[in-house]
Amino acid sequence: MRAETLILTGLLLLRFGRGELDPKIISFSRGVQLFVKGIYVEAPKLQILLPAGLWMETSDADIFTCIITGLHTTQIRVTWKINKTTVTERHTTADIFKEPDGTYTALGHFYPSPGHKLTTEEVYRCEVEQAGMIYYEEVWPSHCD
């Protein structure tokens, strides 16, 4: 059996989950075994908070907040999109906090240009990149009535 096959098989055995060790042992033939120890890693969870209706009526700018929980590193990138178009970084910020369980929570804020009005046709998307993986959440203001 080729080494590439063994490595690929070992990688396929790694499961993502809750941060617990997951030992796997596989026997390929008499005397040949592969031992794989992996750590379950749960995907972060995202939730977008839209501006409150009353605040939107009394302010020139809306503030969107994306709450990202269950991060495993502070090395993340938060990106906002409107209708699949990335907004400029000067309109976004991110704050990261360490939780008691060792994970991190991030707050990604999006400040649209002054005068930007929320429309029912737009789709707002918050993306977070962590360790090369992109996770996202989308909201449609038309679904929030």
Buried (B, 14 or more C-beta within 10 A) or exposed (E): EEEEEBEEBBEEBBEEEEBEEBEEEEEEEEEEEBEBEBBEBEEBEBEBBBBEEEEBEEEEBBBBBBBBBBBBEEEBEBBBBBEEEEBEEEBBEBEBEEEEEEBBBBBBBBBBEEEBEBEEEBBBBBBBBBEEEEBBBEBEBEEEE
